[in-house]
Amino acid sequence: MQTLHEATMWANRDMIKANASPDFKEGVKAFGEKRKPAFRSIEEVDE
């Protein structure tokens, strides 16, 4: 079991990695431009 401090450290580390990813940057850009994001690291799922 993790302590609260350990869990927070892991979560912060993972958030920093995710925020630096191309998909995160594309998502933020697409949101600002009010368009559907064009993610490259996952396959699109037919809706």
N, C-alpha and C positions, 0 to 999 in steps of 0.2 A: 504494500500500500504506500502511496506517495503522500508526502506532507503537502500542505497548501503551497508552501514556498517552492517545492520541487515541481509541482504541477504548473504553477505560474511560470516558472523558468522555462519548462518545456513548451508551454503554450506561446510564450513570447518569442522563443526561438523559431517555432513553426510559423508564426504569423509574419515574422521578418522574412523568412524564406518565401512564403506565399506572396507577400506584397512585392517581392522583387521579380516574380515570374512574369513572362511575357503575357500569359493569359490574364493575370490581374490587371496589368497595364491596359490590355485591349478592352477588358470589361469596363474599366473606369472611363476610357476614351469613348467607347460606344455609348455608355450611359450619358455622358456629357453631350454627345452628338445626337442623342435620342434615336439610336439605331440598334439593330440586333448585332450582338458581338460575333466576331468571326474567330472563334477559338481554334488554335491549331493543334493543341495537345490531346484533344478528345474528339471522338467521332460524333457527328451530329446524329441525334436520335429523331427518327421521323415522328411527327406529331399527328 
